[in-house]
Amino acid sequence: HDHVAGRKESLQFLRSDPGNDFRVAGFAEAQWSNGWNLWRIPGIYGWNPIMLRRYQEYIRQFTHSAGYAQPYAGPGQPDHSLGSPMLDLLGVKYLVVTRKVEEQQRLTESSQFERVFSDLDWWKIYRNKNYLPGTWFFPSAYVLPDTPSELAFMNSRWFQPRQSLLIAREHLNNRTLPQAQELDTISIHADQVAASSRGQAVSDSDCAEPRSKFAYWGGKGNWIRFEVAGPKDAGRYLLLLEYATADANPSLMAEVTQGNRKQVSGPVKLPRSWDWNCKSTRSIELGEFEIAPGTNQLSLTHAGDVGVDVFSLRLVRLPETKARRGEDFSFHDFDVSANRVSFEARLRQDGYVFLNEIHYPGWTATVDGEPAEILRADAIFRALWVPAGSHRVEFRFWPRFLIPGAAISLATLAAVGLALAASRPSSSERRAL
């Protein structure tokens, strides 16, 4: 309690919620950056020195974050931070904010969050009126090529966390999934720039695997152009940009030209990132375009004076109809501990059961006692294919290195014991001494 400004009232309020399927986001500077386990409150941020890289990559997509996933809800970015569906997927029911963050994010005007507690008018607690529970059901899924494509697509207006379940093809080992639709994706890399008014492609060596980026590109009116080979059949595509910028609120115009046809979108404001390197990239949608067979010219133009480093672009084909929301499903009888999550699922139709816990090696799953495959869904979470009806779903954690590690430890202990025994003098040697 003393760590949180010497007061306990906010903690007591959060603990008074009887549910066990929600989390808290603390946007209140240093005091709420750590201590969630100590306070017995499930939080999504913290100064964690062993933060999983995939989780950190996910978090930075919708909030300006420093190292260790410490949030910084910058001013003028409510649509890209607190209002993000990626925050909703984490099951965030409460926000703890200071007066400063409350004003920056215009929370008093929000239709999504309502103030439910004020601690001496300093700590403010806002409740998400329609937060996403820890388990959900999807009658179908969409398949994208890889995790970066998932993260980019989740930053589009098209993504709805209660309707759109995304799974990366790279984790499926060429298998097909039932009731899943592949979304055709055209990937464009920074070193594929065909022409530009300024800037150049360079290698960013800040990450373990160096990446190409188009850097030193900024200034109003400056542009870059790509030559994009269109698909076999024309279709409607989302244009998604992966970028980094430490400047405040740059904006870009996007244009697709083929022959005499010109399509323009924007300008689109880009939330800033923590730094300029590959460890700080974010993604954003730049618009929808009709992409036809043949060569398409794709251009990005600065509408402001600041700079942006471009890492990649993706054109993702939109399905003809949006995903359907699951109907008549419910989850009951939860049993949750550190190494086990189980519950009763009642489903009217076949589909995917989603759990907003991180996908991590060592977790196994069963449906009615029979082994079930855990799919990595929405970049970092878990999903199972479950048929219609009433079923007992269970997840258990068994560290994959526990048995080999224990065997090595025992073997080492035995070897040390034998070595010590061999080094001890015999009884005749002791008598001689």
C-alpha positions as CSV (number, residue, x, y, z in Angstrom):
1,H,0.0,0.0,0.0
2,D,2.8,2.4,0.9
3,H,4.2,1.9,-2.7
4,V,1.0,3.3,-4.2
5,A,1.2,6.8,-2.8
6,G,0.6,5.6,0.7
7,R,-3.0,4.8,0.1
8,K,-4.9,1.5,-0.2
9,E,-8.4,2.6,-1.2
10,S,-7.9,2.1,-4.9
11,L,-6.5,-1.4,-4.3
12,Q,-9.4,-2.3,-2.1
13,F,-11.9,-1.1,-4.8
14,L,-10.2,-3.3,-7.5
15,R,-10.0,-6.3,-5.2
16,S,-13.7,-6.0,-4.4
17,D,-14.7,-7.1,-7.9
18,P,-15.7,-10.8,-7.5
19,G,-14.9,-11.8,-11.1
20,N,-11.7,-13.6,-12.1
21,D,-11.7,-13.0,-15.8
22,F,-10.5,-9.4,-16.1
23,R,-7.3,-7.3,-16.0
24,V,-6.3,-3.8,-15.1
25,A,-4.2,-1.3,-17.1
26,G,-2.3,1.2,-14.9
27,F,-1.6,4.4,-16.8
28,A,-0.5,6.2,-13.7
29,E,3.3,6.6,-14.0
30,A,5.8,4.8,-11.9
31,Q,3.6,3.8,-8.9
32,W,1.4,1.5,-11.0
33,S,4.2,0.1,-13.3
34,N,4.8,-3.0,-11.1
35,G,3.5,-4.9,-8.1
36,W,0.4,-6.5,-9.6
37,N,1.2,-9.9,-8.2
38,L,2.0,-8.4,-4.8
39,W,-1.3,-6.5,-4.8
40,R,-3.2,-9.6,-6.1
41,I,-4.6,-7.6,-9.0
42,P,-4.1,-8.9,-12.6
43,G,-2.4,-6.2,-14.6
44,I,-1.2,-6.0,-18.2
45,Y,1.8,-3.6,-17.8
46,G,4.9,-3.7,-15.6
47,W,8.7,-3.4,-15.3
48,N,9.3,-7.0,-16.1
49,P,12.9,-7.8,-16.9
50,I,12.0,-11.1,-18.6
51,M,9.0,-9.8,-20.6
52,L,8.2,-12.2,-23.4
53,R,9.2,-10.6,-26.7
54,R,5.9,-11.6,-28.4
55,Y,3.9,-9.9,-25.7
56,Q,6.0,-6.8,-25.9
57,E,5.5,-6.7,-29.6
58,Y,1.8,-7.0,-29.1
59,I,1.6,-4.3,-26.4
60,R,3.5,-1.7,-28.4
61,Q,1.0,-1.9,-31.3
62,F,-1.6,0.2,-29.5
63,T,0.3,2.2,-26.8
64,H,3.5,4.2,-26.9
65,S,5.7,2.1,-24.6
66,A,9.2,2.2,-23.3
67,G,11.2,-0.9,-22.4
68,Y,9.6,-3.5,-20.2
69,A,6.1,-2.7,-21.5
70,Q,5.8,0.4,-19.4
71,P,2.9,2.4,-20.9
72,Y,2.8,6.0,-21.9
73,A,-0.6,7.0,-23.1
74,G,0.4,10.0,-25.2
75,P,-1.9,13.0,-25.7
76,G,-4.2,13.0,-28.7
77,Q,-4.0,9.2,-29.3
78,P,-7.2,7.7,-27.7
79,D,-8.1,5.9,-30.9
80,H,-4.8,4.1,-30.9
81,S,-4.3,3.3,-27.2
82,L,-7.2,3.1,-24.8
83,G,-9.8,2.6,-27.5
84,S,-7.8,-0.1,-29.3
85,P,-9.5,-3.6,-29.8
86,M,-6.1,-5.0,-28.9
87,L,-6.5,-3.7,-25.4
88,D,-10.0,-5.2,-25.3
89,L,-8.6,-8.6,-26.2
90,L,-6.5,-8.6,-23.0
91,G,-9.7,-8.4,-21.0
92,V,-9.0,-5.0,-19.6
93,K,-12.0,-4.1,-17.4
94,Y,-10.4,-1.2,-15.4
95,L,-8.1,1.7,-16.1
96,V,-6.1,3.3,-13.3
97,V,-5.2,6.8,-14.3
98,T,-3.9,10.1,-12.9
99,R,-5.7,13.4,-13.6
100,K,-3.2,14.2,-16.3
101,V,-3.9,11.0,-18.2
102,E,-7.6,11.4,-17.7
103,E,-7.4,14.8,-19.4
104,Q,-5.0,13.7,-22.2
105,Q,-7.2,10.8,-23.1
106,R,-10.4,12.8,-22.7
107,L,-11.8,10.0,-20.6
108,T,-14.6,12.1,-19.2
109,E,-16.0,12.3,-22.8
110,S,-15.6,8.6,-23.5
111,S,-18.5,6.4,-24.4
112,Q,-16.5,3.2,-23.7
113,F,-15.2,4.0,-20.2
114,E,-17.0,5.3,-17.2
115,R,-15.5,6.6,-14.0
116,V,-16.3,4.4,-11.0
117,F,-13.9,5.5,-8.3
118,S,-11.8,8.5,-7.4
119,D,-9.2,8.4,-4.7
120,L,-8.7,11.9,-3.3
121,D,-9.3,13.1,-6.9
122,W,-5.8,11.8,-7.8
123,W,-6.1,8.1,-8.7
124,K,-9.1,7.7,-11.0
125,I,-10.5,4.3,-11.9
126,Y,-12.5,3.9,-15.1
127,R,-14.5,0.8,-16.0
128,N,-14.7,-0.6,-19.5
129,K,-18.5,-0.9,-20.1
130,N,-18.2,-3.8,-22.5
131,Y,-15.0,-5.5,-21.8
132,L,-14.2,-8.8,-23.5
133,P,-14.3,-11.8,-21.0
134,G,-11.4,-14.2,-20.9
135,T,-13.2,-16.8,-23.0
136,W,-15.1,-16.3,-26.2
137,F,-16.4,-18.3,-29.2
138,F,-15.9,-17.8,-32.9
139,P,-17.8,-19.8,-35.6
140,S,-14.9,-19.3,-38.1
141,A,-11.4,-17.9,-38.4
142,Y,-9.2,-16.1,-40.8
143,V,-5.7,-17.2,-41.8
144,L,-2.9,-14.7,-42.5
145,P,0.7,-15.6,-43.5
146,D,2.6,-14.7,-40.3
147,T,2.4,-12.9,-37.0
148,P,3.5,-9.5,-38.4
149,S,0.5,-9.7,-40.8
150,E,-1.8,-10.5,-37.8
151,L,-0.5,-7.5,-35.8
152,A,-0.9,-5.2,-38.8
153,F,-4.4,-6.4,-39.6
154,M,-5.5,-6.0,-35.9
155,N,-4.7,-2.3,-36.3
156,S,-7.3,-1.8,-39.0
157,R,-10.8,-0.6,-38.7
158,W,-11.9,-3.9,-40.1
159,F,-10.8,-6.0,-37.1
160,Q,-13.5,-6.7,-34.5
161,P,-12.3,-8.6,-31.4
162,R,-15.6,-10.4,-30.9
163,Q,-16.0,-11.4,-34.6
164,S,-12.5,-11.8,-36.2
165,L,-10.3,-14.6,-35.0
166,L,-6.9,-14.5,-36.7
167,I,-4.4,-17.4,-37.1
168,A,-1.0,-17.3,-38.7
169,R,-0.2,-19.8,-41.5
170,E,3.4,-20.0,-40.3
171,H,2.3,-22.0,-37.2
172,L,0.1,-24.5,-39.0
173,N,2.7,-26.7,-40.8
174,N,0.8,-26.6,-44.1
175,R,-2.4,-27.9,-42.4
176,T,-5.8,-26.6,-43.2
177,L,-8.3,-25.6,-40.5
178,P,-12.1,-26.2,-40.5
179,Q,-14.2,-23.1,-41.2
180,A,-11.2,-20.9,-41.9
181,Q,-10.7,-18.5,-44.8
182,E,-7.3,-17.6,-46.1
183,L,-6.8,-13.8,-46.6
184,D,-4.6,-13.2,-49.6
185,T,-1.7,-10.9,-48.6
186,I,0.8,-9.0,-50.8
187,S,3.9,-8.1,-48.7
188,I,6.1,-5.2,-49.7
189,H,9.5,-4.6,-48.1
190,A,11.5,-1.4,-47.6
191,D,14.2,-2.4,-50.0
192,Q,11.7,-2.7,-52.8
193,V,11.2,1.1,-53.2
194,A,11.3,1.9,-56.9
195,A,11.7,5.6,-56.6
196,S,11.7,8.4,-54.0
197,S,12.1,12.1,-53.7
198,R,14.3,11.6,-50.5
199,G,15.7,8.9,-48.2
200,Q,17.3,5.5,-48.8
201,A,17.0,1.9,-47.8
202,V,19.3,0.9,-45.0
203,S,19.8,-2.1,-42.7
204,D,18.6,-1.7,-39.1
205,S,20.9,-3.9,-37.0
206,D,19.4,-3.1,-33.6
207,C,17.5,-6.4,-33.6
208,A,18.9,-10.0,-33.5
209,E,18.0,-10.4,-37.2
210,P,18.8,-7.1,-39.1
211,R,15.9,-5.7,-41.1
212,S,15.7,-3.4,-44.0
213,K,14.0,0.0,-43.6
214,F,13.5,3.1,-45.7
215,A,15.0,5.9,-43.6
216,Y,15.9,9.6,-43.7
217,W,12.6,10.2,-45.3
218,G,10.6,13.2,-44.1
219,G,9.4,16.7,-45.0
220,K,6.1,17.8,-46.5
221,G,5.6,16.6,-50.1
222,N,8.4,14.1,-50.1
223,W,7.3,10.7,-51.5
224,I,8.3,7.1,-52.1
225,R,6.9,4.8,-54.8
226,F,6.6,1.0,-55.1
227,E,5.8,-1.2,-58.1
228,V,3.3,-3.8,-56.9
229,A,2.4,-6.9,-58.9
230,G,-1.4,-7.2,-58.6
231,P,-3.3,-10.5,-57.9
232,K,-4.7,-12.9,-60.4
233,D,-8.2,-11.5,-59.8
234,A,-9.1,-7.9,-58.8
235,G,-10.2,-7.3,-55.3
236,R,-10.6,-4.9,-52.4
237,Y,-7.5,-4.7,-50.2
238,L,-6.5,-3.0,-47.0
239,L,-3.2,-1.1,-47.1
240,L,-1.3,-1.6,-43.8
241,L,2.0,0.1,-42.9
242,E,4.6,-1.0,-40.4
243,Y,6.7,2.0,-39.4
244,A,8.7,3.7,-36.7
245,T,8.8,7.4,-35.8
246,A,9.8,9.2,-32.6
247,D,8.3,12.5,-34.0
248,A,4.9,13.7,-33.0
249,N,2.0,12.9,-35.2
250,P,3.3,12.6,-38.8
251,S,0.6,12.1,-41.4
252,L,0.8,10.3,-44.8
253,M,-1.2,10.2,-48.0
254,A,-1.5,6.9,-49.9
255,E,-2.1,6.6,-53.6
256,V,-2.6,3.6,-56.0
257,T,-2.3,4.2,-59.7
258,Q,-2.8,1.8,-62.6
259,G,-3.1,3.3,-66.1
260,N,-5.5,6.3,-65.9
261,R,-7.1,5.1,-62.7
262,K,-6.0,6.8,-59.5
263,Q,-7.1,6.0,-55.9
264,V,-6.2,8.3,-53.0
265,S,-6.6,7.9,-49.3
266,G,-5.6,10.1,-46.3
267,P,-4.0,12.0,-44.9
268,V,-3.7,9.5,-42.0
269,K,-2.1,10.5,-38.7
270,L,0.4,8.1,-37.3
271,P,0.9,7.6,-33.6
272,R,4.5,7.9,-32.6
273,S,6.6,5.0,-31.5
274,W,9.2,4.9,-28.7
275,D,12.2,5.0,-31.0
276,W,13.2,4.7,-34.7
277,N,14.4,1.1,-34.7
278,C,12.9,-2.3,-35.4
279,K,12.2,-2.9,-31.7
280,S,9.7,0.0,-31.7
281,T,7.6,-0.5,-34.9
282,R,3.9,0.0,-34.9
283,S,1.3,-0.7,-37.6
284,I,-1.6,1.3,-39.0
285,E,-4.2,1.2,-41.8
286,L,-3.7,3.7,-44.6
287,G,-6.9,2.9,-46.5
288,E,-8.8,0.5,-48.8
289,F,-7.9,0.1,-52.4
290,E,-9.1,-1.9,-55.4
291,I,-6.0,-3.8,-56.6
292,A,-6.1,-5.2,-60.1
293,P,-3.9,-7.7,-62.1
294,G,-0.8,-6.2,-63.6
295,T,1.5,-3.6,-62.2
296,N,0.1,-1.1,-59.7
297,Q,2.1,2.0,-58.6
298,L,1.7,2.5,-54.8
299,S,2.9,5.9,-53.5
300,L,3.2,7.3,-50.0
301,T,3.5,11.1,-49.5
302,H,4.2,13.2,-46.4
303,A,1.4,15.6,-45.5
304,G,3.5,17.1,-42.7
305,D,7.1,18.1,-42.0
306,V,8.2,15.2,-39.7
307,G,9.9,11.9,-40.6
308,V,8.9,8.3,-40.8
309,D,11.0,5.1,-41.2
310,V,9.1,2.6,-43.3
311,F,9.8,-1.1,-42.6
312,S,7.1,-2.9,-44.6
313,L,3.7,-2.6,-46.2
314,R,1.0,-5.2,-46.6
315,L,-2.0,-5.4,-48.9
316,V,-4.6,-7.8,-47.3
317,R,-7.6,-8.8,-49.4
318,L,-10.8,-8.3,-47.6
319,P,-13.4,-11.1,-47.6
320,E,-16.7,-10.3,-49.4
321,T,-18.6,-10.5,-46.1
322,K,-17.5,-9.7,-42.6
323,A,-17.1,-12.5,-40.0
324,R,-20.2,-13.6,-38.2
325,R,-20.4,-13.3,-34.4
326,G,-21.0,-16.5,-32.6
327,E,-24.5,-17.2,-31.3
328,D,-25.9,-19.1,-28.3
329,F,-22.7,-20.0,-26.5
330,S,-21.8,-19.8,-22.8
331,F,-19.0,-20.7,-20.5
332,H,-19.5,-21.9,-16.9
333,D,-17.9,-23.6,-13.9
334,F,-14.5,-22.1,-14.1
335,D,-11.6,-23.6,-12.2
336,V,-8.5,-21.4,-12.4
337,S,-5.0,-21.8,-10.8
338,A,-1.5,-21.0,-11.8
339,N,-1.0,-24.1,-13.9
340,R,-4.6,-25.0,-14.8
341,V,-7.6,-23.5,-16.5
342,S,-10.8,-25.5,-17.0
343,F,-14.4,-24.6,-17.7
344,E,-17.6,-25.9,-19.2
345,A,-18.3,-24.8,-22.8
346,R,-21.9,-24.9,-24.2
347,L,-21.9,-24.3,-27.9
348,R,-24.8,-24.4,-30.4
349,Q,-22.4,-24.8,-33.4
350,D,-18.9,-26.0,-34.2
351,G,-16.2,-23.4,-33.9
352,Y,-13.2,-22.0,-32.1
353,V,-13.0,-21.4,-28.3
354,F,-10.7,-18.5,-27.5
355,L,-8.8,-18.0,-24.2
356,N,-7.0,-14.7,-23.7
357,E,-4.0,-16.3,-21.9
358,I,-0.7,-16.1,-23.7
359,H,0.4,-19.0,-25.9
360,Y,3.5,-20.6,-24.4
361,P,5.3,-23.9,-24.7
362,G,4.3,-26.4,-22.1
363,W,0.6,-25.8,-22.1
364,T,-1.6,-28.7,-23.2
365,A,-5.4,-28.9,-23.7
366,T,-8.1,-31.5,-23.6
367,V,-11.8,-31.5,-24.6
368,D,-13.8,-34.0,-22.5
369,G,-10.5,-35.6,-21.5
370,E,-9.3,-36.1,-25.1
371,P,-6.1,-34.2,-26.3
372,A,-6.8,-31.1,-28.3
373,E,-4.4,-28.9,-30.3
374,I,-3.8,-25.4,-29.0
375,L,-3.7,-22.9,-31.9
376,R,-1.9,-19.5,-31.5
377,A,-4.6,-17.0,-32.2
378,D,-4.6,-13.2,-32.5
379,A,-0.8,-13.2,-32.4
380,I,-0.3,-14.2,-28.7
381,F,-3.4,-16.0,-27.4
382,R,-4.9,-19.5,-27.5
383,A,-7.7,-21.1,-29.3
384,L,-9.2,-24.7,-29.7
385,W,-11.5,-26.2,-32.3
386,V,-14.5,-27.5,-30.3
387,P,-17.6,-29.2,-31.8
388,A,-21.1,-28.1,-30.9
389,G,-22.6,-29.3,-27.6
390,S,-21.5,-29.3,-23.9
391,H,-17.9,-30.0,-23.3
392,R,-15.3,-29.8,-20.5
393,V,-12.3,-27.8,-21.7
394,E,-9.1,-27.9,-19.8
395,F,-5.7,-26.3,-20.2
396,R,-2.7,-27.6,-18.1
397,F,0.9,-26.4,-17.9
398,W,3.7,-28.9,-17.7
399,P,7.1,-27.3,-18.3
400,R,8.6,-29.1,-21.3
401,F,12.1,-29.0,-19.8
402,L,11.1,-30.3,-16.3
403,I,11.7,-34.0,-16.9
404,P,15.0,-33.5,-18.9
405,G,16.2,-31.0,-16.4
406,A,15.3,-33.2,-13.4
407,A,17.1,-36.1,-15.1
408,I,20.2,-34.1,-15.7
409,S,20.2,-32.8,-12.1
410,L,19.8,-36.3,-10.8
411,A,22.5,-37.6,-13.0
412,T,24.8,-34.8,-12.0
413,L,24.1,-35.4,-8.3
414,A,24.8,-39.1,-8.7
415,A,28.1,-38.4,-10.5
416,V,29.1,-36.0,-7.8
417,G,28.2,-38.6,-5.2
418,L,30.3,-41.2,-6.9
419,A,33.2,-38.9,-7.3
420,L,33.2,-38.0,-3.7
421,A,32.9,-41.6,-2.7
422,A,35.8,-42.5,-4.9
423,S,38.0,-39.7,-3.5
424,R,37.5,-40.8,0.1
425,P,40.5,-42.9,1.5
426,S,39.8,-46.6,2.2
427,S,39.8,-47.9,5.8
428,S,43.4,-49.3,5.4
429,E,44.6,-46.0,4.1
430,R,43.0,-44.2,7.1
431,R,44.6,-46.7,9.5
432,A,48.0,-46.1,7.8
433,L,47.5,-42.4,8.3
